[in-house]
Each structure stands twice: as structure tokens, then as C-alpha cells.
Amino acid sequence: MKTLIFAKRNMKEIIRDPLTVFFGLCFPVIIMLLLTLIQSNIPTELFSINKLAPGISVFGLSFISLFSGMLIAKDRSSAFCLRLYSSPIKPYQFISGYIIPFIPLALLQSALCLIIAIPLGLKPGIGMLTVLIASIPASFLYIGIGILCGTFLSDKQVGGICGALLTNVSAWLSGIWFDLSLLGKTLEGIAKSLPFANAVISVQAVFAGDLTEALKPIIIVSAYAAALFAGAVILFSAKIKSDNK
């Protein structure tokens, strides 16, 4: 109950900035529309909508990292967190309270990308639902990155790390725009060891109906997400102790 009350408060904070939410929801869609327009003017199929739409639905989650990181960083810079430190809420409840309100936002963003892709040629069906389900571990992953950064960085630093750096890493090392084999064996191996490419591979595989191929990437993404959650809890606990000295 304490976690849900805290999560409700955080949801209100998110809603108070509708312009940021609108940007986060719409920017991935704009990218998808631009790439589809490019595809319509070139003879070679570079951006197949059946791979592009699921991939963009995951890439858009990088903006959720920015929002979650900014929220916790701003709370830390105010007297709000100092008051929370004296409350009986445990660190894992703090972190859960920050994660919960971003999950529906992440799913809404992914769903919006898939729905907009239908008139662009994406075939509607059960594959869209499976993409949303498969994107849940990726949602926890990106939210966890934001919260981990927000726990020890200022809001300006979060803007740089989660805004510029993370979106570029997600874009270029996830295989959304091109086949990762074009990077060479070394960089391809590095990319596939990171969660971003695995998140994209998993949603593209489930949309194609290949659940076997999706299993390993989902496990990898889930492991990263769990590690980030644990790291955020540990770091937040340490932060409480240091701030209370």
C-alpha cells in the first residue's frame, strides 16, 4: 500500500508535465514515419515495417529512461527526498514506487508505435500483442537505467547521460536501422552482449512468430533489468545512509 501511494504521487508528477510526455510518445513515431518515407524512395528494402515498427517501439523506451531519471534526480535535489528518508518506506519500495507509474507509459508508447505502423503496412494481429508482452522486460530495463542514473546524478547530468548518450547507444547498437553484422565481428559481439540489441531481437522475433529465437534475448534483457533494479536499491540505500549522516 505504501508503494502504491508513492507510485500514485509519482504518476501525478509525470502528468503535470504533459508536453514532455507528448514529446516522449510522439518522437519515436516521427522517426518511424521519416524512415518509412525514406524507404518509399529507395529500391532496396532497408527499413521493413515488420522489423522497423517493433524495433522503434523498443527504441522509444530510451526516452522513458530520461523521464524516470529526471524525476528521481529532481526529488533528490529538493527537500522531498529528505522527508521520505524519515518515513518507514524501505529502499526497494522507493524504487518500486518510481518504476510502477512508468510501466503503463512505456506500454502506451510501444502500442502507439505499433498502431501508427498499421497504415504504413504493418499487419495487425496477435503479433502486436506479443510485441507488447515481450517489451515488458525492456521497459523495466530502460526505467531501471533512468532510476539508477537519477539516484546518484543531478538532473542536468541525467539529461546528458539518458538523453544524449543512451539514445545514441540504443540507436546504433540495437540493430534497428541496419544489420549488426555490418559493424564487424568485434562490435557485433559487443552489441549482442548488451541488452539493447537483445531487446530489439526479442520483439522482432515474437512479431515474426519465432518464440524460440526470442527466448534467449528476453532472458538476457530480464537479467540486465534485474541487476539494474538490485543496483538501484543498493545505491539508494547507501544514499539514504550518507544523506542522513
N, C-alpha and C positions, 0 to 999 in steps of 0.2 A: 504493500500500500504506500509506504514512504517513497519507494522508487517511482511508482506511477504518479504520485502527486508532484514529485520533482520533474518527471518527464512532461507532465501537463504544463508546468511552468515554462519549460524549455520550448515546447511547441508554441506557446503564446509569443515567446521571444522571436521565434522564426517567422511567425505570421506578421509580426509588427514591421517586418521589412519585406513587403510584397514585391518591390522592384528587384531585389536580389534573388528572390525565389523565382520570379518570372524569367530573369536572365538565365538562371541555372537550368530551368526547364526547357527554355527555347533555344539556347545557344547550340546544343548538340543537334537539334533538329535542323537548324540553319546550316550547320556543317554538312549534314546528310543531304540536304536539298542542293547545296553547291556541288558536292561530289557527284550526285546523280545528274546534274546539269552537265558537268564535265564529261561524264560517261556517255551522255547522249550525243556528244560531238566528236567522239573518237571511235575508230573502228575496232579497237581491241578492248575486250572486256576486262577492265581493271577493277571496277567497283560494282561487282554483282550485288544487287539489292538484297539477295538472300543471305549474303555474308556481311554486307555493309550495315544493314539495319541492326542485327543482333550485336555486331561489334560496336556500333555507335551507342547502343543502349548501355553498354558497359563503360565505354569511354566517358560518357556523360556523368558517371558516378564520381569522376575526379573532382567535379565541382562541388559535390556533396562533402568531400574531404575539406574543401576550403570553408564551407559554411560551418561544419561541425568544429573545425579548428578555431575559427574566428569566435564562435560562441563561447567556448570554454576559455579562450585566451582573454576575452573581454571580461568574463566573470572573474577571472583571476586578478585582473588589473583593478577591479572595483572592490568595494567592501562586502560585496555579496558573498564571495567565497569565504571570507573571514568569518562571516556569520554562520555559514554552512559547516565550517570546520568544528564549531562548537555544538553542532547538532548530533543526535545519535545515529546518523546515517553512516554506514560503512563505505569504504572506498569503492568496492565493487558495485554498490548501489548508486553511488555518484556516477560512475562510468556508464552503468546501465541506463540511468536517467537521462544521460546525454545521447545514448545510442538510440533508444526507443523512438523518439519523435522523428528521427531521420530515416527510419526504415520505410514508412509509408511514402515519404517524399522521394526516396530512391526508387521505389517500385513505380510510383506515378511517373517519374522521369523516364524510366525504361519503357513503360507502357505507352507513353506519349510518342516516343521514337518509333515504336512498332506500329502504332495506329496510323501515324502520318506516312509511314512507308507503304501502307496498303495501296493508295492511289499511285504510288511510284512503281508498283509491280510486285510488292511482297504478297505472297499468297496467304490469306487469313486462314486460321485453323488452330488445331491443338498445339501446333509448334510454337505459336506465340505465347501460350500459357506456360509451356515447358521452359521457354526462354526466361520468363519472369521468375519461375521457381529456381532455375539454375543460376539466376543473377543474385539470389539472396546471399550466398557466401561472398560474392564480390561486393555487395552492398555493405556487409559487415566489415570487409577488408578496407574499403575506402573510408568509411566512417571511422574505423579504428585508427587509420593513418592520421586523419584530421584531429582526433581526440588526443592521440599520443603527442602530436606536434603542439597542440594547444595547451597541453599540460606543462610544458617547460619553455615554450617560446612566446614572445609577445605577439600581439595581433598583427603588427607590421611584418614580423618575421614569418608568421603563418601565411600571410599573403604572398610572400616571396616563395616559400617552400611549397605550399599546397596549391598556390595559384599558378605560378610560372613553371617551377621545376617539375612538380608532379604531373601536370597536364601534358608537358612535353615528353616526359619519360613514358607516360601512359600512351601517348600518341605514337611515338616512334618505336617503342619496344613491345607493342602489343600485337602487331601484325594486322591492324585494321586497314591500313592503306596499301600495304604491299606484303608479298610473301617474305617471311623472316629469313628464308634461305638466301635472299639477296644480300643479307648482311655479312655473309661468310660464316664458316662453321663456328668460329670462336664467339662472335657476337650473337649468333643464333642460339648457341648453347647457353650463353648468359641470359638472353631474353627469355628462353624457355625455362630457366631456373627461377625466374621472378614470377610473381603472381599475376602480373598484368596480361601477359600473353596467354597464360593458362585460363584466365577468366574469359578472354575472348574465344579461345579454342572451345571451351566448355559450352558456351551459349550457341556458338555456330554449329557445334556437333549435335546438341539436343534439338535445334531447329531442323537440322537435316534428318533427324530421327535416329542418329547413331549414338545411343546411350552408352555403349561400351567405350567409345572413344572419349566421351565426356567424363567418365568416372574418375580417371586419374587426375585430370586438371582440376576437377571440383575438389578432390581430396587435398591437392596442393594448395589451392586458394583457401580452403577451410582451415588448413594448418597454419597458414600465414595469418589469417584473421584471428584465430585463437591465440596465437603468440602475441599479436598486437594488443588484444584485449587484456591478456595477462600482464604485458609490459605496461600498459596504461594504468592498470590497477596498482602495480608495484610502484610505479613512478609517482602516481597521485598520492599514495600512502606516504612516500618519502617526502613529497612536497608539503603535505599537511604537517608532518613532524618538524620539518625545517622552518615552516612559517609560524609555527606555534612556539618556537623557542624564544 
